[in-house]
Amino acid sequence: MLVKLGNTAQNLQAHRSIITSLESMMWEKDVGKFGRKLSEFFINTACYPEFLNYFKINYLDGDKYIQWCAAFQPQIYSNMETNNFVESWHNQLKSTYLERKRNIRADRLLYIIANDIGPDFIANTNRIQLNNIGRMGPEERRRRRRELDAESISEEVIPLLMEEVEDDQSNNESIFLVKSFTTNSVEYRISVIEDGMKSCTCPDFTWNSIACKHMYLLRRYKRVITVFVATTSLLSPEVYIAPEAEQQQQETDVQALPKNTIFNGGRCC
């Protein structure tokens, strides 16, 4: 810092005073109060012209103060008063997004940050602003895991993994065959009615009745199709009832699996 006085004690006292003022301005969430604090800061540090010139060029000119003041960035400074926020995101980065892989290519890391972490961070801060504060719950983690599994497939390979086999115009239903993520010879049927996914014959959807990774992969292939959303009522007319033949196929697929198979996040299919 460009503030030097006669002795060490005076230097430390001046540094503490300046840092305290800077932190107060950075965390100020009211624009008017920020302006008053900035004016007081210039008055109190007028005896340090070199520092003020450095501060003005690097942190004020060109509206740079917008980037570091909470009054102008409320969506970024929400719930960030402690290191717990940073540690939580660091843990999610390692465990959820990078799957604790020690070696990862730089281009893959940048892709994950831009396409996965960025949108999730924005969604998280928006949730905090709506006073729905809390970490990602178990269901949300499972849903995100399925999305990540689908996003791990490259764009060039996606068309090779699926095929539209039926298009029933009478009830606006389409059937897509999606290959298994683990066994290339296995295919699952996804029913789409009026641009909305209604069911998948994979064990994950059969057991959990929530959108599986095959559905998220189909959404990447057909952006106009919406992913299945579970309803709270079993009698809701929006719930898709699979034909008898399709139900039998589902039961056959499940029975063919090992008895100790765990349907957690769609890892089995």
N, C-alpha and C positions, 0 to 999 in steps of 0.2 A: 504494500500500500504506500502511496506517495505522501505520507505524513510522517515527518521526523522532527522530534523536538530535542530539547537539551539532554535528557537522560532517559534511561529505559523505563522507569516508572511512569513518566509523563507520556511516553510513546504508547505504553500499554493502556493507560487510561483513555487516551485519545482514540485508539483503535477500538476499544470496547464501546465507547460512546457512539462512534460512527457506525459500527456493525449493528448496534442496537437500533439506531435510527433507520438503517437500511432494511433490517428485518421487519420493523414496524411498517414501513412503506410497502414492502413486498407483500405482506399478508393483509394489508388494508383492503376491505371489500367495498368500500364506498368511494366513488370517484371524487366527490367534493372533499372528503377528509384526506384523501391521497394528495390532492393539490395543495391543501394547507400544510400537510406534513412535509411535502417537497419544498415549499417556500421556507418553512422553518429550518429545514436541513441546510439550505443554501445560506441562510443567515448565520447559523451556528458554526458552519465550516468555512466561512468567508476568509478565515485566516490561513487556509490551506489552498491557495489558488491553483497549484499544480494538480492537486488531487481533484478539485472541482472541474478543471478543464478536462482531465482524463475521464471523470465520471460523465460529464456532459457529452463528450464525443462518443464514448462506447456504450452508454446506457440510456441516453435521452434523445439525441439527434435522430431524425428520421422516424419518430414515433417508436423508438425501440423500447420505451417503458411499457408499451402494451404487451410485450412478450414476457415480462417478468413480474408484473403487478397483478395481484388477485382481483382487483377491481375490474380489470379488463379481460380476465381469463377465468371466470367463475366455474366453467365446466372442467377445467384442468386442476384447479386448486381445491376442489371438493374432497373432503375427507383425506387430506394429505398432511396433517399436522405432525404426524409421527412417522417413524421408520416402519411401523407395522404395515402401512399401505404398500411401501416399496418391497418389503420382504414378502408380502402376500403375492404380489405380481411376479416376483422373482421365482417363488416356489411354483406358481402356475406355469411360468415359462419353462422351467426345467421338467416338471412332471407331466403336465397336460399337453403342451405344445411340442416340446422336444423329446418327450418320452424318456428322459434321462439318458439320452445318447451322448456319449462323451465326444465323439468326433462327428461333426456335421459341416457340410460345405457352406461357404459363405453365401453363395447365391441362394441356397435353400433357406438359410437363416433369414436373409433379407425378405424372401418371399413370405415366410411365416409371419414376420413382423408386419409387413405391409398388408397382407390379405387376411390374417387371422387375429393377431394381437391388436392391431389398430382398431378394427370394427368392434372387437370385444371391449376394448378400453373405453371407446366412446359410449357403447351401450351401458357399461358399468357406471360411468359418470352421469349419464342421463338418469339411470335408476336412482342414484344418490340424490340428484337434484329433485326428484319426485318424492323424496323422503322414504323411498323403499330401500333403505340401507341394509346391506348384508352381503355376506360372501355367497359365491355360487353354491347352490344347494346340490344334493346328490342327484336329483333328476336332471337338473341343468347340466351337471358335469357329464352325466351319461349321454344326454342329447349332444353336447359339444363333442364328446368322444366319437360319436357316430359321424358327425359332420367332418371331423378331422380325418377319419378313415376314408371317407368319400373324397375329400380334397387331396389326399395323398396320391390319387390316381392322376396321371398326366392327361392333358387335354387330348393328345394324339391317340391314346389308348381307349378313351371312353366310347367312341363309336363301335369299337370291336367287342365291347362287353355287353351291348344291349341291342335289342331288335324289337320293333313293333310288329306283332304277329296278327293282331285282330283289331278291327275298327268297326264296331257295331253302331251304325248311325241311328238305329231305332231308339236306343236309350243313351246315346252319346258316350258309350263306353269304349275305351281302348285298353288293350293288353300289351304290356311290354315284358319281354324276357330279359332278365339281368343275370349275368354270370356271377357265380359265387366268388368271393374275394379269396377264398382258401382252396377251393377245388374247381378247376377249370371245366370239368365235365358236368358240373351241377348248375342248373339254372333255376331262377325263381320268377314267379309271375307277379307283376304289379298291375293292379286294376286302377284305371284312371277314368273317372266320370266327371264330365263338365270341367275339365282342366284341374281336377283335384284328385290326388292319390287317395284311394280308399282301402287298399289292403296289399299285403305282400305275403307270399307263401313261405318265406324264410322262417326258421324257428324263432329268431329274435322277435319278429313282429307277432308271431303266433302266441308266444308266451307272455310278452310284455304289453302288446297292443299300443305301442308307440312307434313313431317314425324310425325306421331302420336305416342303416348306412346305404342300402340299395336304393332307398327312396331319395336320399340326399344326392346320390350319384345320378339318379334319373333327373333330378332338378337341375344339375349342372348340364345335362345333355339337352333338356327341354326347359328353358327358363320360364316359359309361360305356365308350366304345371306347378301347382302348389303342393307342398309336403303335407302328409296326413297329420291332422291335429286330433288328439284324443279328446273325447267328450266325457263329461262326468256322469251322464245318464246312460245306462245300458239300453234303455228303450228309446233313445233319441233316434229320429228318422235319419239323421245324418250318418249314423253308424252303418258301415257297409257289411252286409251279410253275404259271405262267400257262397257260391253254388255248392251243392252237395259234393260234386266231383272234386272241386277245389279243396273243400274241407278234408275229404279223404286223403288227398295228396299231401296236405299239411300234416295230418296225423302220421302218414307213412314216413315223411321226411323226419319227423321228430323221433319216431320209434326206431329209425335206422341209426340214430346217433348213439354214441356210448352213454352208459347210464350216468357217468360222472360228469357229463357235459354241463358247464355253467353258462347260462345265457346272460352274460353281463356285458353290456355295451356292444352286442352283436359280434363278439370275438369268434364265435363258433362258425360263422358263415360268411 
